[in-house]
Amino acid sequence: MNAFLKFHFLCLSRPTSSFSLVFSFCLMLCACQSSGQQEKPPKNEPQGFSHRRSPPPEILEALPYEGKLVLRTAHFDFLTHGAVSQTDVQHLAEACENSVAAILQFTEYKGQLPVFRHHLYVSAEEKGLILNNSTQAHVDFEAGEIHTVLNEIYNDNFTGKENELVLRYILGPPKTEALMHGLAIYFTKNWQRKGYRHWAARLAAGNFLPDLPDLLNMENWAGHSEIIADCLSATFAEFLIGRWGRKAFLKKYPGWQAGDEETTQLELDWHGFLAQLAETEEISTRTARTPLPYLKGFNFTHEGYRIYNGYGSRLAQQSVDAMKALGSNAMALIPYSFLRNPNIPATIPVVKYPGSETDEAVIASAFYAKKQGLAVMLKPQIWLGHGQWPGDIKMSSDAEWKSFFGDYTYWMAHYALLAELYDLDILCIGTEMAQTTQLRPYDWRFLIHRLRKLYSGSLTYAANWGAEFENIAFGDDLDYIGLNCYYPLSAKDNPTQQELEAGFAVVLSNIDQVWNRFHKPIIFTEIGFPSVDHPWKEPHVDWGGDTFNEGDQKRCYEIIFKGIQNQVWCKGILWWKFSSNLHQSEGSRTDFSPYHKAAEEVVRNWFRVK
């Protein structure tokens, strides 16, 4: 396990498992698009990624590769690639110059800085297609350039990457690189809108704190939450400046590397500093939010690993528009990660490979959906290959369980923070991890308690149909109980309508029992049927190679909608699934999507009336 994931309640060490290109390849190969509903291990769906190895030529040819100089300030040339708002450029320029002024004052640097080139892009999609780097901002130290996405999503949210370039020029590269990252954010006003101190206080309140050696080792940042690491490294820089004083800090900065004894004392005092920060900062998380509507929508699946056809793309916007046209008012976004072995605790990486479900891609689609009036559920999920699924996750000792939940908690904390940063409406804290919830319900309760320190929206858990849902123990700690509903409706090839309705009535009875235990609203976090012959028999079974039958899929949709009508416990339904790439859906006729099939009209009629 990568040591950066250890928390204070973790004491077990084990071998490092790094985030690698192999992981990225596995994600792309599998496409992370199982129907998410298996009592049995899933099989791979073949439509996971585009057959194109690169975007179509017409997309590449239209990209604004050459930057246009639109503003020159004392220390920056701002070049736009595409129609970036001039007002936003001016606002960014003022923030950058203010940061440079603060750095010059702090360092007492009297030399002449060069003019740095700051490239601005209209979207993470275009930045990714041009540079193969779709992050919000990154620095090219060799070229002396910064590359930043500047649009509605980020126009008041600065990362301080340009400060890294300025600090590197003035102070040189430090031996402990994390100091540079932290110091750059230290000089970034309104980092992630509210400033690093606010978010650090929230992290400290939930005890999401890594060991100091792990934070200072940049190799540990590769597959983990840079939001959390950046934020906490800024607090450490502030802590050291206060402890040593400005002059001593600057003197030590180039060559400082803490030894074991010094690290132990610094960590203790730094954590005390953070605890005090948590007490003094205004970090109330249970702020009033607009109540959620009755959710009507889909699991919006990332089905394109070429940047132009997955989350965050213009094609994804077209898919959101198509969902809205059906009457949808909600959708779930599903960033996947990977676990190699369900029985061995290991790092659960935050995906960053361009074209995958990166933070920037997820947030771009979430932002667009919210502009269209859709509520957004963030639903991070774990993918396991080799015929395994999250329900297979099971550890063999208390120590391994403790380690697993440490890894999982840190991974989920990243998405809780992301959901809070961008005001997403509901966070699904887990999906179909049946053995973990049945064997370790108290660990889930503890996780929920901690996540509420970071996230002020509603929490749900997507329980697998059957034993996990029917025996869920911590429903009282959730705002909504989620059900991934793939119960069979009939064992017959040609059941009557009455027989299908009777089959779903049994399902409704199971749901009623859970409702009677907790009296918490229930959402179908997933439900779906492939467009094949008699999908009601085993809705969770792989559909590949079966005969296309949109009529049988339509029958299932009609049964479900009729059955949930006026159910007091039902507060929404998110069908599996709707693709980010409509062209992909058109080519996958037997999959779960109702797009351009007979079931689509059933959805439209019910969503618009409900």
N, C-alpha and C positions, 0 to 999 in steps of 0.2 A: 504493500500500500504506500502511496505517496504520503509522506509524513505531514504534509500541509493539512490533511484532512483530520488530523487528531484534534480532539477537543479536550477540555480539562477532565471530562469524565471518562476519557479513553486512556488506558494504560498499556494496552497490548500492542506490540510492534510486530511487523511482518514484512516480507520482501516487497520492494517497490514494484508497482504495476503502472507503467507510464502510458500516457495518451499518445498514440502513434498513428502513423499513416495506415497501418493495418486496421486499426479501429475505424478510421474514416472510411476505408474501403469496405469493411464489413457493413457499416451503416448504409453506404450507397448500394451495395449489392442486395442487401435485404430490404432496403428502402423503408424500413421501419413502419410498414403499413399492414400489419396484421389487422384483422378485424377487431382485435383486442377483446375477444369474447370467449376464449376457449376453456372448457372444462378439460379437454384433451390438449396436448401440445399443438401449437399452430404449425401450419405449413406456410411456406413463403408464397405470397401472391406475386405473379409474374409481371404486374404492371408497375413495379416499384419505381423505375426511373426511365427517362426518355431514352430511346434508341440512339438519339444524337449524342455524339461525344462532345460536341461543342454547340453553342447557340447557332441558329440559322444565320447565314451570311448577311441577310437584310438587317438583322438586329445589330450585328457587329459593325457593319458599315455605317450605321446611323449614330454610333456613339460619339460623343464630343471629346475626342482624344486630346485635342489642343486646348489649353487653357487661355482664357481671354483676361488680360490685365484690366481690372475694374477699379482698383483702389491701391494707392501706395501710401503707407504711413511711415513713421520714422524707422521702424524695424521690420516691416513686412510688406511684401508685394502680394496682394490678394488676386488670385486668378480663378475665374469661374469656368466650370465645365458644364454648360447648359444654363438654363434659365433660373439661376439662383437669385433670390430676392435681394435687391440692392440695400433695402432697409436692414435685412438680416446681416448682410456683409458689414455694414457700418456698425451695427450693434456688436458683432463679433470683434471687429477691429478695435473698438473702444475697450472691450474687455481684455483683449490681448495686450494692448499698450499699457493699460493699467497694471496688468500682471508684470510686464517687463519693468515698469517703473518701480514696483515693489521689490522685485528681484535685485535691481541695480542699487536700490537703497540698502537692502539687507546685506548685499555682498560688498558694498562700497566700491564697486567696479568703476574705474574711470576711463577704461579703454573704449574703442570704437567697435560697436557690434556690427556685423554684416547685416544686410537686408535679407531676411529669410523669405523664401517663396512658400506661400500658403495656398494650396490648391483646394477648391471647394466644389462639391458635387451635389447634384440635386437629390440623389437617393443612394442608399446602400447597394441597391441593385446595379446602378450604373458604375459606381465606384468599384464594385466587385468585378464587373465585366471588363472594365478597363485595366484594373491593377491586380486582379485576383486577390483582393483584400477588401472584404465587405464590412470591416469594423467601422464604428462611428468615426474614429480618427486614429491615425498612426503616423509615426515619425520615420523619415528616411534620413538617418544621421549622415550617411555617406554623401548624399546629395544636398543635405542641408534644407530639407523640405518637409512640410507638414501636409497631410492629405486628410480632409475632413468632410463629412456629410453635413450639409447645412440646409435644413428644410423645416417645415412646421413641427416636426417631431423634436428637433434638437435646437431650435432657435433660441431657447433660454436655458440650455443645458450644456455646459462646457466641461470638457474633460481635462484641460490643462496640458495637452500633448505638446503644444508649442513651447510651454515652459521647460519641458525636457530638453529641447533643442537649445534654448537660451542658457540653461544651467550647464549643459555639456560644454558649450563654448566658453563660458566664464570659468567654471570650476574644474573642467575636465571630467573624464569618466571615473566615478568612484569605485573602489574595490567592492563595496557592498551596493550593488545596483539598485536594490530596493529603496535605498535612501534617496536616490534621484527621483524615483517615481513618487515617493512620499512627499519630497520637498516640492516637486512640481505641483502637486495637488494642494499642498499647504498654501501656495500662492494663487490658487484658483478660486475666486469668489463664486459662490453659487454652484460649486461642483455638484452635479446631479441635482440641480435646482435648489436644494435646501442647504447645501454645504456638507462637507465631509464630517463635521462634528455632529451634525444631526443624525446622520446614518450610522456613525460609529457608536453613538449613544444607544441607538436602537439595537445594534448588534451586541453591545455589551449587556444591555438589559436582558437579552435572550441567551446570553453566555455563548454566543457564536464566535469564540475567540481561539485562534490557532496558537500553538506554541511559538514563541518568538523565533527560534532558529528556523522553523519551517516558513514563517513569513519572510524572513530575510534571505532565504535561498530561492533565487529567481527560477531555478529549474523546477520548482514545485508549482509554479504558476501556469504551466503550459495547458493543462486540461481542466483547470479549476476556475472558480469564480473570481475574475479580475475586478469586478465591482467591489467585492468584499476585500480582496487583497489591497487594491488601490486605496480604499477608504481607510483601512487600518494602518497601512504604511504611512499615510499622511498624519494620523494621530501619533505614530511613533516618532516621526520627524518633529512634530510639535513638542512631544514629550522630551526629546533629546535637547532641543533648543532651550526649553525651560530648565532642564537639569544642568546642562553644561554652560549655558550662556551662548550668545551669538558668536563671539569671536572664537571660543573653544570649539564650537560646532564646526565652523568653517575650517579651522585648522585640522580637525580630525577627519573631515568629510572625505578627502581623496583616498586615504589609506586605511580608514577604520574597518576593522573586522573583529567582532566581539569574540573573546575566548569563552570557554565553558563557564568559568566562575562569574565573569562579568555578565554573561547572558542570563544566568540564573537570577541575579539580583535585579538586572534591568527588566526582565520579564515580570517579576513580582511587582516592581514599582510601576511599570507601564500598565499592568492590569488594574492596579489601584487607581491610577490616573483615569483609566476608562470607566471604572466603577463610579468615580466621582462625576465624570462627564455624564453618565447615565442618570445620575441624581439631579444634576443641574440643568441639563438640556430639556426643552419642552418636547417630549416624545410620546404624548398620548396617541394611541393607535386606534382607539374605538371611536373615531370621529363619525358623525352622522353621514350616512351615504344614502343616495336615492334608493329606495327599495327596489329589488329586482322584479321585473315583470314575470309573468308566466313565460317560461323560456320555450321558444319554438325555433328549432334550427337543426344544425348538423355538427358533427365532428368534421372540422375542416382539415383535410389531410395534406401533408406536404408530399407531393408526388412529382418531383422534378429536382434533380441534384445538379442542375447546370446553371444555377443562379437565376436565369431568365424565366424559369417555369415553376419555381417553388414559392414558399413563403416570401413575402417582401417584393414580389415581382408585379409587373403590370398585368400579367396573365392571372395572377392571384386576385388582383382587384376585379378583373372581369368575373371571376368565380364568386367573389363576394357579392357583386351586383346581381348575379344570377340567383344566388340564395335569397337575397332581399326581394327579388321579383317574385319568388315563390311565397312570400309572406313571412320569411324568417325575421326574427328579432334578436337572435342570439347565435353564437357559434363557439365551439371549443377549438383552441389551438394546441397542438400536441408536439412539443419539442421532445425528441427521443434522446436517450443515452443508452449505454451498453454495459451489460454485465456478462463477463465471459463464463462464469460458473455460478450457478444458483446456490451452491453449497459452500462457497468460499468467499468471505468478505473481501472486498476490493474497492479501489477508487471508482466512483461513478462520475465520469467526466462531464463537464459542460461543453457541449459541442461548439466548435469554432471554425470548422472547415468551410470555406466559401462554397455555397450551394447547399449546405446542410441547414438544419433548423437553428441557425445562430440567433443570438439575442436580437440583433438588428433586423433580421428577416422576420422573426416572430413579432417584434414590436411594430414594424412597418405594416404588417397585415392587421394587427390589432388596432393600430391607430386609424387605418382606413375604415375598418369595420365600425369602429365607434363613431366616426364621422358620418357613416351611413345610418346610424341609429341602432346598431346591434350591440347587445351586451356581449362581453367577451369572457369566456372561461379559459384560464390557463391550466393545461392538463398535462404536465410533464409525465412521461412514461419511460419505463425501462424495457429495452429490447434484449431478448436472449436468442441466440441462434441455436442450431443443431436440434431443432424440434422441441425446444424448451420454451417456457413462458413464465411470466412473473409468479404464477401460482406454484412454481417449483422452488421458489426461494425459501430455503430452510437451512438454518445453521445447526451445528451439532453440539455446541456448548454455550454456556452463558457468556464466556469471554468472546466467542465469535459473534453471538447475537449483539453484544455491546459494541463490538467493532463495526458490524454491519450497520447498525442504527446510527453510529457516529458518521459513517460515510454518507448514509442516506440523508441524515439530517442536514449535513452541510450542503449537499446537492440541492435539496428542497429549499433550504434557506436562500440560495441564490435566486430561485424563481419566486419565492415570496417577496424578496426585495425588489425584483424586477416588476412584479405585479403591483407593488406599492408605488414604485417610481412612476409608472405609467398609468396608474389608476384603473387597472383591470378589475372587472366586477366580481369575479369569483375564482378561487384557487382550488383546484383538485389536488389533494396532497398525496394521492397514491391511486394505483389502478390494478385491481385483480391480484394483489399480493396475498393470496388467500391464506397461506400457512403463516405468514408473518402476523396477520391480524387475528387469527384464531389462537395462535400460540403465545403472542406477545402483545395483548391489547393495551397493557399498561405503558409499553414503549410508545405506542401510537398516541395515547393520551398525553404523555409527556411532550411528544413532538408537537401536537396541536397547541398545547400551552405555550411552548416556546415560539412557534410560528406567529402567534398572535402578537408577539412583541414587535414583529417586523411588518405584518400585513394587517390592514384595517378592514379589508373586505370580507366577504363570506367564504367559509371553508366547507368543502365537501370531500368525500372519499368515494371512489367508483368501485363498489364491491362487485365481485363476480356473481353471476346468477347461481342459485343453488345454496350450498351450505354456507359460503362466506357471507352472502347477503342476509340469509335467514337467521344467522347466528351472530351478526355483528354486535360487538360489545360496547363500542364507544360512540354509538350514534347520538347519545345525549351531549357529547362534546362538540358535535358538528352543527353547522347552521342548516345544512341540507344533507340528507343521506342519498348517496348516489347508487344507482343500480345499472350495471351493464347487463342488459336483459336479453339473453339468448335461450330462454326456455323453449323446448319443443312445444308445438301446439297440437300436433297429431302425429301418430306413427303411420298413418295411412297415406297411400299415394294420392288418393282422390277423396278426401273427406268432404262432407257437406259443409255448408256455411255454419250450420248449427253445431257441428262437431268442432270446427275451428274456434267458434265462440266459446264453447264449453272448455276447450283446452286453455284458452286465455283466461277464462274465469278462474281456473285453478291457480294460474300465475297471480291474478289479482288477489286471490285469497292469501297467498303467501306474503304479498306486499302488505295487505291489511294487518297481518300479524305483527310485522315490523313497525308499522304505523302505530298500532295499539300499544306497543312497548315504549316508544319514545315520543310519540306525537310531534315528530319533526317532519317538515316537508320533505318529499321524496322527488328526486329528479331522475329521469332515465338518462344517465350520463352516456349510455350507448344503448342502441337497439337497432337491429337491422336484419335484412334478409337479402341474400344474393338473388339475382334474376336468373334462376335456374328452375328445373323441374322440382316440384314439391319442396321448397326451401323450409317449410314449416316443420319438417321432420327433424332436421339437425341444423339450425340456423348458424351454428358456430363452425361448421365443417367447411374446409377448403372447397371453393367452387371451381377451381381450375379444371378445364377439360369437360365440364358438364354442358348440357344442352341449354342454349339461351331460351328463357321463358319469362317474359316480362309480365304475363298475365298472372302467374302464380305469385310473383313478387307483389304485384298490385293487390291481390287478395289479402296478403299478410298485412300490408299497410292499412287496408280498410278495417280489418279485424282489430288492430291495435288502436287506431284512432277511435273507433266506436267504443272499445272497452274502457279507455281512460277518460272518456267524456264525463265530466261532472264528478270525477273522483276527488274527494276532499283533500287527500294527501298529495295529489299530483301537482307539482309546481313547474313542470316542464319536461320537454322531450328533445333530446339531441340525437338525431338519427346517425347511424354509421352507414354512409359517409358522404362527403362532398369533396371532390378533388380540387387542389389549387390550380390544376391544369385541366381545363375543360376538354382540350383535345385528347388528353390521356383518357378521360372518361368515355369519350366517344369511341375510343379504340378498345375498350375493355367492357364488352357488352354483358358479360355474366357476373360482373362484380357487384358490390353492395350498393353502389350509387343508384339513385332513381333518375339521374340526369338524362333527359331525352328518352325516358321510358314511360310506360303507362302509369307507374306509381307517381310520377311527377305531378300529374293532374290531381291525384288524391291529396298529395301534400299541399298543393296550392289551395284547393278548396277548403281544407281543414284549417290551415294556418291563417287564412284570411278571415275565416268566420270566428275562430276561437279568440 
